């Protein structure tokens, strides 16, 4: 049983454990992983934006490496005033407003997608300061959402991002449990007082890098 961690923008500025870098060949292409007692995969490999990530290769590489449980870090924007930038949220369900990749291109398979309640509860116990519960909604990216879109999304979800729904669905197809830990890097477009830019998101991730490092080590120490 091996724990996998998927990292994105929120892990860019954090020190990660010293692990062996390995390129894994999958039926869907190659993906780079960091492997040891755990497996870490950085989703934006080679600087790819969200809509160009090879999710199928990434998740297949984790499965080939023996991963059976995943914690996916997801940079997100808050859709609710009470979920403030700088906070953490553990969603318990998700919605996608864009195409979700599948490994089942040549057979009819209907897999029930879900975020693991057991893993989410473990995360909540490890990180009691995180908001527990809520809905993550995925948009395509790389552009941020319009103000009108944000107003509509706020009626059905709590945070918005561009990656976790694709990863969660593929994890389920490949027989891996998955939970998400969302770093809330900003209010979604139109909800905050500042003009939202990617540089602002990076600044928030950099500001909280020490906390992210601590959270990663807690997850490795208690969930592996």
C-alpha positions in Angstrom: 0.0 0.0 0.0 1.6 3.3 -1.1 0.5 6.8 -0.7 0.6 9.2 -3.6 0.6 13.0 -3.4 -0.3 15.2 -6.3 1.0 18.7 -6.1 0.4 21.8 -8.1 0.9 25.6 -7.7 0.6 25.3 -3.9 3.7 23.1 -3.7 5.9 25.1 -6.1 7.7 27.0 -3.3 7.7 24.2 -0.7 10.6 21.9 0.1 9.7 18.3 -0.7 11.2 15.1 0.6 14.3 13.8 -1.2 13.0 11.1 -3.5 14.2 9.5 -6.7 13.0 11.0 -10.0 11.6 8.5 -12.4 10.0 8.6 -15.8 7.1 6.1 -16.1 5.9 4.9 -19.5 2.1 4.4 -19.6 -0.4 3.6 -22.4 -1.2 7.3 -22.4 2.3 8.8 -22.6 5.1 9.4 -20.1 5.0 11.1 -16.7 7.6 12.0 -14.1 7.2 10.9 -10.5 9.3 11.3 -7.4 9.4 7.9 -5.7 10.5 6.4 -2.4 8.3 5.3 0.6 5.7 7.6 -1.0 5.1 8.8 -4.6 4.8 12.5 -5.4 3.6 13.8 -8.8 3.7 17.4 -9.8 0.8 17.9 -12.1 2.1 20.9 -14.1 5.0 18.9 -15.6 7.1 20.9 -18.1 5.1 24.0 -17.3 1.9 22.7 -18.8 -1.2 24.8 -18.1 -4.3 23.0 -16.7 -6.0 22.4 -20.1 -2.9 20.7 -21.5 -2.0 18.4 -18.6 -1.9 14.7 -19.6 -4.1 13.6 -16.7 -4.4 10.0 -18.0 -0.6 9.6 -18.1 -0.2 11.2 -14.6 -2.7 9.0 -12.9 -1.7 5.9 -14.8 1.9 6.5 -13.6 0.8 6.6 -10.0 -1.1 3.3 -10.4 1.9 1.6 -12.1 4.0 2.8 -9.2 1.7 0.9 -6.8 -0.2 3.9 -5.4 -3.5 3.0 -3.9 -4.4 6.2 -2.0 -3.9 9.8 -3.2 -4.0 13.2 -1.6 -4.3 15.9 -4.3 -3.4 19.4 -3.4 -5.4 21.8 -5.4 -5.0 25.6 -5.7 -8.5 27.1 -5.7 -10.5 30.3 -5.5 -13.2 30.8 -2.9 -16.8 31.2 -4.0 -18.0 32.1 -0.5 -17.1 35.1 1.6 -16.7 32.9 4.7 -13.9 30.8 3.0 -11.1 33.3 3.2 -7.9 33.4 1.1 -5.1 31.6 3.0 -7.4 29.0 4.4 -7.6 25.3 3.6 -10.7 23.3 2.5 -11.2 19.5 2.3 -14.1 19.0 -0.3 -16.3 16.0 -0.1 -17.8 16.2 -3.6 -17.1 17.8 -6.9 -18.6 19.1 -10.1 -17.0 19.5 -13.5 -18.1 22.0 -16.2 -15.5 20.7 -18.7 -14.7 17.4 -20.3 -13.3 14.8 -18.0 -10.7 12.4 -19.4 -11.2 8.7 -19.1 -9.1 5.6 -19.6 -12.1 3.8 -21.1 -11.8 4.8 -24.7 -12.5 1.4 -26.2 -15.1 -0.2 -23.8 -18.3 0.8 -22.2 -17.5 1.3 -18.5 -19.5 3.5 -16.0 -17.4 4.1 -12.9 -18.9 6.0 -9.9 -16.7 9.0 -9.2 -16.2 10.1 -5.7 -13.8 11.6 -3.2 -13.0 9.2 -0.4 -14.8 10.0 2.8 -12.4 8.0 4.8 -9.3 9.8 3.5 -11.1 13.1 3.8 -11.8 12.4 7.5 -8.2 11.4 8.1 -7.1 14.7 6.5 -9.6 16.6 8.7 -8.2 15.0 11.8 -4.6 15.8 10.8 -5.5 19.4 9.8 -8.3 20.6 12.2 -7.9 24.1 11.0 -9.1 23.2 7.5 -12.8 23.6 6.5 -14.2 20.1 6.2 -16.8 19.5 3.5 -18.0 21.4 0.5 -18.1 21.1 -3.2 -15.2 21.7 -5.6 -16.1 22.8 -9.1 -13.7 22.4 -12.0 -13.5 24.8 -15.0 -11.3 24.3 -18.0 -8.7 27.0 -17.6 -6.3 28.5 -18.2 -8.4 31.6 -18.0 -10.0 32.5 -14.8 -13.8 32.6 -14.5 -15.8 35.7 -15.5 -17.7 37.6 -12.7 -21.0 36.2 -14.1 -19.7 32.7 -14.0 -18.5 33.1 -10.5 -21.9 34.3 -9.4 -23.5 31.3 -11.0 -20.9 28.8 -9.6 -21.4 30.2 -6.0 -24.9 28.7 -6.1 -23.6 25.2 -6.5 -20.1 25.0 -5.1 -17.7 26.4 -2.5 -14.4 26.6 -4.3 -13.3 26.6 -7.9 -10.2 25.1 -9.5 -9.1 23.6 -12.8 -7.6 20.1 -12.0 -9.0 18.0 -9.1 -12.2 16.7 -10.8 -10.2 15.2 -13.7 -7.7 13.5 -11.3 -10.4 12.2 -9.0 -12.4 10.6 -11.8 -9.3 8.9 -13.2 -8.2 7.7 -9.8 -11.6 6.0 -9.3 -11.4 4.4 -12.8 -7.9 3.1 -11.8 -9.1 1.7 -8.4 -7.3 4.3 -6.3 -8.9 6.2 -3.4 -8.5 10.0 -3.5 -9.1 13.0 -1.3 -8.3 16.6 -2.0 -6.9 19.4 0.0 -7.6 22.8 -1.5 -5.4 25.7 -0.7 -7.6 28.8 -1.0 -5.4 31.2 -2.7 -7.8 34.0 -3.5 -11.5 35.0 -3.7 -12.9 34.1 -7.2 -13.1 36.9 -9.7 -15.3 39.7 -8.6 -15.6 38.6 -4.9 -12.5 40.3 -3.6 -11.3 43.8 -3.7 -8.3 43.1 -5.9 -8.0 42.4 -9.6 -7.2 38.7 -9.7 -4.1 37.6 -11.6 -1.9 34.5 -11.7 0.9 36.4 -10.0 -1.4 37.1 -7.0 -2.1 33.3 -6.8 1.7 32.6 -6.8 2.2 35.2 -4.2 -0.3 33.5 -1.8 1.3 30.1 -2.4 4.8 31.6 -1.7 3.5 33.2 1.5 2.1 29.9 2.9 5.0 27.7 1.8 6.1 26.8 5.3 2.6 25.7 6.3 2.3 23.7 3.1 5.6 21.9 3.9 4.3 21.1 7.4 1.0 19.7 6.1 2.9 17.6 3.5 5.1 16.1 6.2 2.0 15.4 8.5 0.3 13.6 5.6 3.4 11.5 4.9 4.0 10.7 8.6 0.4 9.7 9.5 -1.3 8.5 6.3 1.5 6.5 4.6 
